[in-house]
């Protein structure tokens, strides 16, 4: 068990300014499944647990940002998820 559920690493990469990002698939005792995002900055950790719809919306917005597809006026919204 790790911080509220069984955690399995699914991805790891370095980010700017000597940060490390780890993505984990977490299944809680209740059966609830979350994506854990762990960002390490030196000795400091930021940990976010998000559900699948949030992960999809976040991924959509990040992809649009990386491709420079966001409107200049800040009115972007993620693609709808079903």
C-alpha positions, 0 to 999 in steps of 0.5 A: 500500500502506498498513500491510500492505495496500491500504486503502480508506476506507469510513466516517468520523465524529467521536466525542466528545472531538475524536476521529475514527474512520475505517473502512477495508476492507483487503485484504492481499497474501495476499488476507486481508480485514480491517476497519481501525478507526483512531481519531485522538485529537490526534496519537495513533492507535489502529489495530485490524485485525479479521476479519469474525466479530469485526466482526459480534460487535462491531457486535452488542454495540455495537448492544445497548449503544446500545439499552440492551438489555444485561443489568445483570449483564455476561453479554451475549454477541454473537449467533452468526455462521455 
